[in-house]
Amino acid sequence: MSTEVLSVRIRKELKKEAERLNINVKNVVEKALAEAIEQAKRKKLSEAINTLLLEMGKSLKMNG
């Protein structure tokens, strides 16, 4: 798996608190980004399905 460098600015107090609590920021960011991507994909798919169903309904009314 290849990786990419990502630079992000966060509030200083968040960074200090994460360090104090031994939170692995890289893992948190990767997990949050993966979840956001999955959510966006699901939304896009849902919208496409809804559009298709609407078009099918229009088609059925015109032909039925």
Residue pairs with C-beta under 8 A, 6 or more apart in sequence:
6 29
8 29
15 25
18 25
18 28
